[in-house]
Amino acid sequence: MANSVTLFSIIFSFFLLQQLVCTNSQNVIKGGYWFKDSGLELSNIDSTLFTHLFCAFADLNPQSNQLMISPENQDSFSQFTSTVQRKNPSVKTLLSIAGGRANSTAYGIMARQPNSRKSFIDSSIRLARQLGFHGLDLNWVSPLSATDMTNLGTLLKQWRTAIDTEARNSGRAALLLTAAVSYSPRGHGFNYPVESVARNLDWINLMAYDFYGPNWSPSQTNSHAQLFDPVNHVSGSDGINAWIQAGVPIRKLVLGIPFYGYAWRLVNANIYGLSAPAAGKSNVGAVNDGSMTYNQIKDYIVQSRGTTVYNDTIVGDYCYSGNNWISYDDTQSVRDKVNYVKDRGLLGYFAWHVAGDQNWVLSRTG
């Protein structure tokens, strides 16, 4: 009888462990951002590879302080949820707001006063419901002052209250509320309102990339999205540790993984490692900041017969050919970052942006 009880206990414990593993696996967010001008048609998104997809970007009308969608985006935004759910009915969608090209000053002005905040918040909830989104995602990535950061905290608190009230009144599930933030809680020289972030957001998307680039660090090559940095401590893991130390629960952190890289021009083609002397951006990157999507980088490597290097100390890739040197994440970097997310117990990871992938190879990794 004792042996039977012991055997039952072992089997039951194993069952619980299996359930826990499955639950944790299912709860890992795998997100991706998409925007209309990215080169990828909405209907071609493989939504089966994601748990959450972000449609970018809605913007602020500075006169009315209401959220708006530009005329050229109306059709794709209104069709976003229904389109991606055809392939994956369980995928959740979020309407992403602002972005790097948005007028940060306008958001600062909106966030100053209760009435303008209310106009923005109410219109955002109304628009998300009308278009069938499951949540809202704020990409006010560069508040310009300590006052902006304080007002951001107030905005998030007011927003959360309004979302919860709308859910109670409508009888519908509450909209998700997330934000894309700097990799560090001290973003652009000012401290984020960490207490409000932790209390009012469902999670934060850490932009763990753009640490270095040929336009703002032109004199030497470097990994723009390294997971570890034993020397200068500018990395994804350092940012995660800083957010945790500041008071944000680890299960509210989602790690950003870039599906793009940056191209530098080497001073000497024979010196091509990390921190090699450079002279700004290379002309292989078609964009002014020297950036290239992952699929462009992979095509360049083939065409130029470039040499690729994976650095497992920092978790980052680079390639070089002649005087051109490119920092990026390939499959091994992505796999190691995903494993890091799971091992640390983060909520998940996201990609900026899904159109940068090549045949979905990065999106399938991990």
ZAMAR-795362 format. One record per residue (C-alpha): x negated, y, z; residue in one letter. Coordinates in nm, 3 decimals, m for minus. Example, Ala and Ser with C-alpha at 12.3 -4.5 7.8 and 13.67 -1.06 7.14 Angstrom:
<sites>
       c1       c2       c3  r
   m1.230   m0.450    0.780  A
   m1.367   m0.106    0.714  S
</sites>
This chain:
<sites>
       c1       c2       c3  r
    0.000    0.000    0.000  M
   m0.283    0.240    0.092  A
   m0.454    0.170   m0.240  N
   m0.128    0.244   m0.425  S
   m0.090    0.577   m0.244  V
   m0.450    0.665   m0.322  T
   m0.403    0.574   m0.689  L
   m0.083    0.781   m0.703  F
   m0.263    1.079   m0.547  S
   m0.544    1.057   m0.801  I
   m0.301    1.034   m1.094  I
   m0.089    1.321   m0.958  F
   m0.397    1.538   m0.901  S
   m0.517    1.466   m1.254  F
   m0.173    1.560   m1.389  F
   m0.179    1.891   m1.201  L
   m0.529    1.964   m1.327  L
   m0.420    1.895   m1.685  Q
   m0.120    2.123   m1.641  Q
   m0.343    2.399   m1.501  L
   m0.586    2.369   m1.791  V
   m0.302    2.382   m2.043  C
   m0.143    2.679   m1.869  T
   m0.468    2.874   m1.860  N
   m0.533    2.796   m2.225  S
   m0.185    2.908   m2.326  Q
   m0.217    3.228   m2.126  N
   m0.529    3.350   m2.304  V
   m0.438    3.645   m2.523  I
   m0.576    3.635   m2.875  K
   m0.495    3.973   m3.025  G
   m0.568    4.154   m3.346  G
   m0.516    4.503   m3.486  Y
   m0.386    4.574   m3.836  W
   m0.334    4.898   m4.028  F
   m0.183    4.953   m4.369  K
   m0.491    5.095   m4.542  D
   m0.717    4.813   m4.423  S
   m0.703    4.627   m4.753  G
   m0.500    4.335   m4.617  L
   m0.134    4.313   m4.713  E
    0.101    4.274   m4.419  L
    0.246    3.954   m4.565  S
   m0.103    3.801   m4.584  N
   m0.176    3.818   m4.211  I
   m0.220    3.465   m4.075  D
   m0.023    3.528   m3.757  S
   m0.056    3.163   m3.651  T
   m0.407    3.254   m3.531  L
   m0.289    3.518   m3.282  F
   m0.070    3.552   m2.975  T
   m0.037    3.931   m3.009  H
   m0.067    4.162   m3.308  L
   m0.102    4.541   m3.290  F
    0.038    4.761   m3.567  C
   m0.170    5.079   m3.599  A
   m0.104    5.370   m3.572  F
    0.199    5.576   m3.477  A
    0.116    5.934   m3.383  D
    0.231    6.231   m3.180  L
    0.429    6.519   m3.327  N
    0.263    6.810   m3.144  P
    0.565    7.038   m3.190  Q
    0.830    6.803   m3.049  S
    0.598    6.584   m2.837  N
    0.776    6.284   m2.982  Q
    0.625    5.974   m3.133  L
    0.646    5.957   m3.511  M
    0.547    5.733   m3.799  I
    0.411    5.885   m4.116  S
    0.632    5.842   m4.426  P
    0.378    5.616   m4.599  E
    0.387    5.375   m4.301  N
    0.764    5.359   m4.253  Q
    0.826    5.042   m4.452  D
    0.536    4.838   m4.318  S
    0.601    4.939   m3.957  F
    0.972    4.858   m3.980  S
    0.892    4.518   m4.135  Q
    0.591    4.434   m3.919  F
    0.750    4.213   m3.653  T
    0.982    4.022   m3.884  S
    0.700    3.963   m4.133  T
    0.440    3.826   m3.890  V
    0.701    3.616   m3.710  Q
    0.787    3.426   m4.027  R
    0.462    3.232   m3.992  K
    0.450    3.243   m3.612  N
    0.788    3.303   m3.439  P
    0.620    3.326   m3.096  S
    0.371    3.602   m3.181  V
    0.430    3.926   m2.988  K
    0.391    4.263   m3.158  T
    0.290    4.600   m3.018  L
    0.321    4.944   m3.172  L
   m0.019    5.106   m3.135  S
   m0.036    5.483   m3.084  I
   m0.299    5.748   m3.168  A
   m0.632    5.589   m3.268  G
   m0.972    5.737   m3.344  G
   m0.844    5.986   m3.603  R
   m0.568    6.126   m3.381  A
   m0.583    6.479   m3.240  N
   m0.701    6.418   m2.885  S
   m0.626    6.778   m2.787  T
   m0.260    6.732   m2.877  A
   m0.236    6.431   m2.647  Y
   m0.399    6.630   m2.370  G
   m0.142    6.908   m2.410  I
    0.146    6.659   m2.414  M
    0.023    6.489   m2.096  A
    0.011    6.813   m1.895  R
    0.381    6.869   m1.833  Q
    0.662    6.641   m1.710  P
    0.901    6.743   m1.987  N
    0.658    6.685   m2.273  S
    0.553    6.352   m2.122  R
    0.919    6.253   m2.100  K
    0.981    6.345   m2.465  S
    0.685    6.134   m2.571  F
    0.773    5.839   m2.349  I
    1.143    5.829   m2.433  D
    1.075    5.852   m2.806  S
    0.812    5.576   m2.786  S
    1.051    5.336   m2.615  I
    1.330    5.422   m2.857  R
    1.103    5.374   m3.160  L
    0.960    5.044   m3.035  A
    1.311    4.906   m2.982  R
    1.438    5.032   m3.318  Q
    1.150    4.869   m3.504  L
    1.158    4.540   m3.315  G
    0.824    4.565   m3.134  F
    0.763    4.386   m2.805  H
    0.540    4.652   m2.659  G
    0.350    4.979   m2.684  L
   m0.025    5.027   m2.696  D
   m0.193    5.363   m2.631  L
   m0.518    5.435   m2.815  N
   m0.592    5.778   m2.669  W
   m0.952    5.666   m2.665  V
   m1.127    5.994   m2.589  S
   m0.958    6.219   m2.332  P
   m1.162    6.539   m2.341  L
   m1.182    6.633   m1.972  S
   m1.138    6.517   m1.614  A
   m0.798    6.690   m1.622  T
   m0.700    6.484   m1.926  D
   m0.793    6.169   m1.736  M
   m0.585    6.273   m1.435  T
   m0.290    6.350   m1.660  N
   m0.335    6.016   m1.835  L
   m0.284    5.848   m1.498  G
    0.037    6.043   m1.445  T
    0.154    5.960   m1.798  L
    0.103    5.587   m1.742  L
    0.296    5.597   m1.414  K
    0.588    5.783   m1.572  Q
    0.577    5.553   m1.875  W
    0.592    5.237   m1.663  R
    0.888    5.370   m1.466  T
    1.074    5.455   m1.786  A
    1.004    5.113   m1.939  I
    1.128    4.932   m1.629  D
    1.440    5.151   m1.613  T
    1.518    5.094   m1.980  E
    1.482    4.718   m1.933  A
    1.721    4.715   m1.638  R
    1.976    4.929   m1.818  N
    1.960    4.734   m2.144  S
    1.931    4.387   m1.995  G
    1.636    4.318   m2.226  R
    1.284    4.206   m2.142  A
    1.064    4.502   m2.050  A
    0.834    4.627   m2.321  L
    0.467    4.548   m2.277  L
    0.249    4.851   m2.202  L
   m0.122    4.834   m2.286  T
   m0.407    5.067   m2.373  A
   m0.734    5.054   m2.562  A
   m1.008    5.202   m2.345  V
   m1.381    5.256   m2.340  S
   m1.591    4.953   m2.247  Y
   m1.672    5.135   m1.919  S
   m1.435    5.300   m1.668  P
   m1.641    5.613   m1.717  R
   m1.535    5.686   m2.071  G
   m1.691    5.970   m2.269  H
   m1.832    6.121   m1.951  G
   m1.509    6.120   m1.747  F
   m1.368    5.861   m1.509  N
   m1.052    5.680   m1.611  Y
   m0.759    5.690   m1.363  P
   m0.836    5.334   m1.257  V
   m0.564    5.300   m0.992  E
   m0.293    5.401   m1.240  S
   m0.444    5.182   m1.511  V
   m0.446    4.879   m1.281  A
   m0.095    4.940   m1.150  R
    0.095    5.046   m1.460  N
   m0.057    4.865   m1.759  L
   m0.004    4.500   m1.843  D
   m0.362    4.488   m1.963  W
   m0.638    4.699   m2.118  I
   m0.822    4.630   m2.442  N
   m1.191    4.701   m2.378  L
   m1.359    4.840   m2.687  M
   m1.683    4.653   m2.629  A
   m1.847    4.780   m2.947  Y
   m1.996    5.095   m3.100  D
   m2.266    5.100   m2.832  F
   m2.512    5.197   m3.106  Y
   m2.472    5.317   m3.462  G
   m2.692    5.477   m3.727  P
   m2.516    5.814   m3.697  N
   m2.558    5.852   m3.319  W
   m2.867    5.638   m3.257  S
   m3.048    5.670   m3.589  P
   m3.409    5.616   m3.489  S
   m3.395    5.244   m3.410  Q
   m3.185    4.939   m3.482  T
   m2.972    4.783   m3.213  N
   m2.678    4.554   m3.153  S
   m2.360    4.759   m3.154  H
   m2.151    4.499   m2.970  A
   m2.385    4.293   m2.753  Q
   m2.230    4.092   m2.473  L
   m2.540    4.115   m2.252  F
   m2.812    4.376   m2.211  D
   m3.078    4.281   m1.952  P
   m3.266    4.610   m2.004  V
   m3.033    4.908   m2.047  N
   m2.710    4.746   m1.923  H
   m2.500    4.881   m2.209  V
   m2.295    4.578   m2.307  S
   m1.958    4.411   m2.296  G
   m2.034    4.219   m1.977  S
   m2.165    4.532   m1.804  D
   m1.843    4.711   m1.892  G
   m1.631    4.423   m1.766  I
   m1.821    4.418   m1.437  N
   m1.779    4.794   m1.400  A
   m1.403    4.778   m1.455  W
   m1.371    4.495   m1.201  I
   m1.582    4.685   m0.947  Q
   m1.366    4.992   m1.004  A
   m1.058    4.793   m0.905  G
   m0.894    4.652   m1.220  V
   m0.800    4.283   m1.182  P
   m0.994    4.052   m1.409  I
   m0.666    3.914   m1.550  R
   m0.589    4.259   m1.690  K
   m0.905    4.273   m1.900  L
   m0.910    4.184   m2.270  V
   m1.246    4.189   m2.448  L
   m1.279    4.357   m2.785  G
   m1.464    4.174   m3.062  I
   m1.552    4.372   m3.375  P
   m1.493    4.229   m3.720  F
   m1.738    4.485   m3.858  Y
   m2.097    4.598   m3.816  G
   m2.337    4.887   m3.881  Y
   m2.616    4.918   m4.137  A
   m2.945    5.099   m4.063  W
   m3.230    5.180   m4.299  R
   m3.561    5.041   m4.174  L
   m3.867    5.264   m4.173  V
   m4.083    4.961   m4.250  N
   m3.933    4.652   m4.413  A
   m4.191    4.437   m4.233  N
   m4.068    4.547   m3.889  I
   m3.714    4.417   m3.867  Y
   m3.628    4.301   m3.513  G
   m3.401    4.456   m3.253  L
   m3.510    4.812   m3.176  S
   m3.707    4.833   m3.500  A
   m3.789    5.186   m3.620  P
   m3.508    5.318   m3.838  A
   m3.418    5.628   m4.036  A
   m3.045    5.655   m3.999  G
   m2.781    5.470   m4.195  K
   m2.841    5.246   m4.491  S
   m2.667    5.314   m4.820  N
   m2.528    4.959   m4.829  V
   m2.255    5.074   m4.591  G
   m1.994    5.254   m4.802  A
   m1.848    5.444   m4.506  V
   m2.002    5.767   m4.374  N
   m2.089    5.613   m4.039  D
   m2.269    5.317   m4.198  G
   m2.003    5.065   m4.096  S
   m1.925    4.752   m4.296  M
   m1.653    4.494   m4.243  T
   m1.756    4.136   m4.171  Y
   m1.648    4.018   m4.516  N
   m1.856    4.294   m4.677  Q
   m2.156    4.195   m4.466  I
   m2.124    3.827   m4.558  K
   m2.100    3.915   m4.926  D
   m2.407    4.138   m4.894  Y
   m2.606    3.860   m4.728  I
   m2.533    3.627   m5.019  V
   m2.601    3.887   m5.286  Q
   m2.925    4.014   m5.129  S
   m3.041    3.674   m5.002  R
   m3.069    3.837   m4.663  G
   m3.214    3.673   m4.353  T
   m2.975    3.619   m4.062  T
   m3.067    3.604   m3.694  V
   m2.856    3.507   m3.393  Y
   m2.986    3.638   m3.059  N
   m2.847    3.428   m2.776  D
   m2.995    3.653   m2.507  T
   m2.768    3.943   m2.597  I
   m2.506    3.743   m2.793  V
   m2.523    3.931   m3.119  G
   m2.622    3.880   m3.481  D
   m2.820    4.085   m3.728  Y
   m2.940    4.044   m4.083  C
   m3.204    4.217   m4.292  Y
   m3.306    4.242   m4.655  S
   m3.566    4.489   m4.775  G
   m3.512    4.810   m4.581  N
   m3.153    4.729   m4.488  N
   m3.069    4.604   m4.137  W
   m2.716    4.524   m4.018  I
   m2.580    4.455   m3.669  S
   m2.264    4.240   m3.657  Y
   m2.094    3.943   m3.491  D
   m2.088    3.610   m3.674  D
   m1.921    3.286   m3.571  T
   m2.170    3.194   m3.299  Q
   m2.143    3.534   m3.133  S
   m1.766    3.521   m3.145  V
   m1.762    3.166   m3.009  R
   m1.991    3.260   m2.720  D
   m1.784    3.570   m2.641  K
   m1.463    3.366   m2.639  V
   m1.623    3.110   m2.408  N
   m1.739    3.393   m2.183  Y
   m1.383    3.528   m2.167  V
   m1.247    3.187   m2.070  K
   m1.526    3.111   m1.821  D
   m1.487    3.447   m1.646  R
   m1.110    3.419   m1.635  G
   m1.034    3.730   m1.841  L
   m0.687    3.764   m1.986  L
   m0.815    3.729   m2.341  G
   m0.980    3.895   m2.638  Y
   m0.883    4.095   m2.944  F
   m1.022    4.181   m3.285  A
   m1.064    4.517   m3.449  W
   m0.956    4.465   m3.716  H
   m0.807    4.153   m3.876  V
   m0.865    4.268   m4.236  A
   m1.240    4.261   m4.172  G
   m1.242    3.883   m4.146  D
   m1.346    3.656   m4.432  Q
   m1.103    3.372   m4.499  N
   m1.006    3.395   m4.130  W
   m1.329    3.228   m4.023  V
   m1.383    3.455   m3.721  L
   m1.017    3.442   m3.620  S
   m1.033    3.062   m3.616  R
   m1.347    3.059   m3.402  T
   m1.313    2.984   m3.034  G
</sites>
